Amino acid sequence: MPRVRFIKENLEVEIEDGQTILAAAKKIHAPEGDRCGGVCACSTCHVYVIEGFAKTSEIEDEEFDILDKAFDVRSISRLGCQAKVHGDIAVEISDESFQAFLDEHPDDQVAALALRAK
């Protein structure tokens, strides 16, 4: 089973092959935003695949269109709701996504900020 490591939060989780980065984040309570509920309608789940980019699914046109609206897009950018994982990867949750998580989950702000402070 693939492992997803969230670098800044120092969290790691095993997931089923073909699950998304967002599913991995939810499974381990990593602070990744998902304002649209993971249906590729916003960019709040924007992450950077630091290691293992080739072990994610191909980027489709719809994801490219949404990434055009994201902040600080890089060649290793993915939407967590769209990137399916097919091997071990390491990701960094973008500042945009982290802030969206804080906005969406006010009761979890202290815990999320503590993860980033480590």
N, C-alpha and C positions, 0 to 999 in steps of 0.2 A: 504494500500500500504506500502511496506517495506521502511524503512529509512536507508540510508547509511551515517555514520558519518566518516569524514576524520579527525582523531585526531590531527595530527600536524598542519594542516591548519585551524582547527576550522571551518570546512564546513560541512553542512548536507543537504541531498537532499532526496526527496521521488521519488521512481521509481516504475514502474510496476513490479509485481511479476514475477520472471524468467529472468529479465534483469541482465546483468553482472555488476560487480564492475566497469569495465572500462567504460561501458555506463553511470553509475552514475557519474564517474569522469568527463567525457566529458560534461554531462548535466550541471554540476555546475562549470566547469573549474578548477577542482582540478588538480595539476601538476603530473599526472601519465603518464609515458612513454608508447608509443605504436608504436615502430619503424616498426614492421611488419604489422601494420594496424589492429591488433587484430585477427590474424588468427592462433595463437599458433605456431609461427615460431621463436620466440625469447623470452627472459625473461625480456624485458624492462618494462612490466606491473606488475612486482613482487610486491606483497603487503603482509602484515601480517594481518590476521583477529584476532584482539585483543578480540573482543566480538562477540558472535553469530556464531562461526565457524560452528556449527551444522545446521545453517540456510542457508548454502550455498550448492550448488549441490555437488554430489560425484566427487572426483578427478578421472579422467580417465588416462589410461596409457600414452597417448600423453602428457598430462600436466606434469606427473611425469618425463617423459623424458626431457622436456624442463626445468623444475625446477632443474634438475641435473646440468644444465649449469649456473644457477643463483648463485649470491654471497649471503652469509649469509642466507642460507635456514634454516628454522626452522619448527617445527611441525605444526605451524599455517600459513605457507606460502601458497599462492595461486597465480595463474596468474589471473590478473584482467579480462583478455579477456575470461577466461574459467569459472570462478566462478559465477554461477547464484545465485541470491539472493532470498530467500524465507522467509524473516523476517528481523527485525531490526538487523543491524550489525555495528560494529565500526572497521575501518581499519587504518593501518599505511602504508603509501606509503614508500617502501624501499628506501634507499639512492641510490641504483642502478637505480631504476625507476625514482626517482626525477632527478638524473643527466641526464638520457636519455631524460626526458622531456625538461630540459634546453638546451641540445644539439639539440633537434628536433625543438624547438620553440624559437629561439633567440629573437624574438620580444616580447615574454612574460616572459623573464627572470626576469626583475625587479619586476613584479607583483608576480611571483612565489616565489622569494626569500623573498619578503615582507610577504607572507602568512606564511612562515616558521619562520620568525623572531618574530611573535606575541607571 
